[in-house]
Amino acid sequence: GAVVSQHPSWVICKSGTSVKIECRSLDFQATTMFWYRQFPKQSLMLMATSNEGSKATYEQGVEKDKFLINHASLTLSTLTVTSAHPEDSSFYICSARTGGTAAYEQYFGPGTRLTVT
Amino acid sequence: GQSLEQPSEVTAVEGAIVQINCTYQTSGFYGLSWYQQHDGGAPTFLSYNALDGLEETGRFSSFLSRSDSYGYLLLQELQMKDSASYFCAALGRSNYQLIWGAGTKLIIKP
């Protein structure tokens, strides 16, 4: 159980376009979802935390107008990278947790590799 | 500030035992998690310590000392498939957020 999927697994887009990444909890209801980005050989950097039905909480330095997060249901959260630039190229990973489990339990999606040309 | 320190790289021989240390400094602390990440993949959960002491799960064990703000991951009977990056992550008080270390790349030689 506790499977999280992400779509797409990889995407290449042109500079200036927008890209939407979906994160779904397949067999549980995710009360909280987290979005991370990871550059090569670096750690995961938390971008934002979203709770179902409320606005996402962004980490310092993350532009909320550029990285739009929508957590519309208990099984789906989306991250839209607007007006993408080459420096946005990264590995984006979501994770999810449900209120019924231990606080430390986060289930990670397989990640989405974004390349902006 | 909040930070977790772990070695950037560790090298070991197949069949051996290796320990990856992690020291942390966080404003709130519930416990310490360990994750494994293979190149190109997502992190997978290995263990979690909320209390002082050793937690054993098969070939992997994790230890926590709250008084020393220190923990480690112990990997026994190393296999080539254990070659990966290992991250320690502290569970903070703010909305269950994980604060991540920079990761330790484990290189295993035959």
Chai-1 contact restraints between the chains, C-beta under 6 A:
chainA,res_idxA,chainB,res_idxB,connection_type,confidence,min_distance_angstrom,max_distance_angstrom,comment,restraint_id
A,S43,B,W100,contact,1.0,0.0,6.0,A-B,restraint_1
A,S43,B,A102,contact,1.0,0.0,6.0,A-B,restraint_2
A,S43,B,G103,contact,1.0,0.0,6.0,A-B,restraint_3
A,L44,B,W100,contact,1.0,0.0,6.0,A-B,restraint_4
A,T49,B,N95,contact,1.0,0.0,6.0,A-B,restraint_5
A,I93,B,A42,contact,1.0,0.0,6.0,A-B,restraint_6
A,A103,B,Y96,contact,1.0,0.0,6.0,A-B,restraint_7
A,Y104,B,G31,contact,1.0,0.0,6.0,A-B,restraint_8
A,Y104,B,S33,contact,1.0,0.0,6.0,A-B,restraint_9
A,Y104,B,Y48,contact,1.0,0.0,6.0,A-B,restraint_10
A,Y104,B,L91,contact,1.0,0.0,6.0,A-B,restraint_11
A,F108,B,A42,contact,1.0,0.0,6.0,A-B,restraint_12
A,F108,B,P43,contact,1.0,0.0,6.0,A-B,restraint_13
A,P110,B,A42,contact,1.0,0.0,6.0,A-B,restraint_14
A,G111,B,A42,contact,1.0,0.0,6.0,A-B,restraint_15
